[in-house]
Each structure stands twice: as C-alpha cells, then as structure tokens.
Amino acid sequence: MLRIAVCFLLMLSVGTVFASECVVLLHGLARTSSSLREMQHALEEDGYYTANVDYPSRDHEIAELATIAVGEGLARCRAIEDVEKIHFVTHSLGGILVRQYLSTESVDELGRVVMLGPPNQGSGAVDDLDGVPGFDWINGPAGRQLGQGEGSVPLQLGPVDFELGIIAGNRTIDPITSAVLDNPDDGRVSVEDTKVEGMADFVVVEHSHAFMMRMRRPIELTKDFLRTGRFGQSAQ
C-alpha cells in the first residue's frame, strides 16, 4: 500500500513539473501544424501544454516568418497562467525560425529546443534546384534563403547559445533531390548540414525528412531531450 502511495505521489510531482512547461511546435516549409499533430499529442500525454502554430511559410522571408511564428507560439504559451518554461520542437524551416528569432530577441522562459531535420548549414538542394520551374511557387521567399550561397540565412546566424538537440534523418523518398545532396541525407538536407556549433546532443534516425516528425522513435527522442537535455536511452 505504501509503495502504491509513493508511486502516485511521484506521478503527481512529474505532472506538476510538466504542467508548468509549454512546448511551441513549428512545422516546416510548405507544411501545416497537422504535420506535428502526433508529436503534439505525445507531448500533451506527458503533461506539457502545447502551442502547435500554423504560419504562412511560403508567403514571407525568414526574418518576418520568425516574428510571426515564434511570436505567436510565445504569446499562446504565456497566456497560460502557470507556465514557467517554454520549449520549442521544430521541423525543418521551423528550426531556422527559432534561431533567427533568438539571434535578436531574448526569451526569459526559454527551456530546451529540439530540431528535426533542420537545414542549419543550409541545403545544397536549394542552390542546385532553384532554377527549376515552379521552385518559387512551391518554396516561397523563405525557401530561397535556405541555400548555402551568399543569401543563406542559416549560415549567417552563427553558433547557438541555448540547449539544443538535433535529430537528423538518413533515409530518403526523393531520389532527385538526394542526387544533389551529400550522403547520407533525408531527401532535403544532408546529415552533416543539420549540425550547428553549440548543440548539446545529436542523433541520426532511419527516417526521411517528410515523415520523421510523425514516427515513434523521433517522438520518444524528443521527449527524452525535453526532459533531460540528452537523447538518453531512446538514442541507443
């Protein structure tokens, strides 16, 4: 009986800690918040508040998108009365928006950040394929800023100074894009190009860029990092 009571109290204490924490979820380029729905539900089951933000990823350049998307996420988390810590979980472009925002603004409640498939060193596919008809329609002005040339925003942002865990994929469902990327890659960005100086932990999963954020292992890895600052047992 005593053991059951102790376990119950431990569960309550964990729930209380997470209940004071909110996670902002930011989707990737040309995606919507529905792409992070599985991640959102898993985090909510662990007791986190969430703000799964939809933003017009193809309508503006990165600096403006960062203000729109990160700003909305912070506002939604701060509107929750007891929130003391705000984390970020991002896919692809969403990670660059967080880096862009934090390069000019401070977030007093900032917790940990997990980025899935982020083009932290840009993507060589942008430079090789930007002349393809329809590129701008599909990717918008932000997509053109994700290359590795002179106009690359990721390459201008420098090292990170917050707790960051990166999950990279090494499987692809896009042989055309993968043909112009350094292997291994996830179909949109090379594994090496997801890394950034200052990251706290890094792991590679056997998933593609398009679907990694919906898969069980990346979700478990994300929960590990938010909880401990490392990818832990799920990384084995």
HELIX and SHEET records of a PDB file:
HELIX    1   1 LEU A    2  ALA A   19  1                                  18    
HELIX    2   2 SER A   33  LEU A   36  5                                   4    
HELIX    3   3 ARG A   37  GLU A   45  1                                   9    
HELIX    4   4 ILE A   62  ARG A   78  1                                  17    
HELIX    5   5 LEU A   93  LEU A  102  1                                  10    
HELIX    6   6 GLY A  124  LEU A  129  1                                   6    
HELIX    7   7 PHE A  135  ARG A  144  1                                  10    
HELIX    8   8 PRO A  154  GLN A  156  5                                   3    
HELIX    9   9 PRO A  175  SER A  178  1                                   4    
HELIX   10  10 GLU A  192  THR A  194  5                                   3    
HELIX   11  11 MET A  212  ARG A  214  5                                   3    
HELIX   12  12 ARG A  216  THR A  228  1                                  13    
HELIX   13  13 GLY A  232  ALA A  235  5                                   4    
SHEET    1   A 6 TYR A  49  VAL A  53  0                                        
SHEET    2   A 6 GLU A  21  LEU A  26  1                                        
SHEET    3   A 6 LYS A  85  HIS A  91  1                                        
SHEET    4   A 6 LEU A 110  LEU A 116  1                                        
SHEET    5   A 6 GLU A 163  GLY A 169  1                                        
SHEET    6   A 6 ASP A 201  VAL A 205  1                                        
END                                                                             
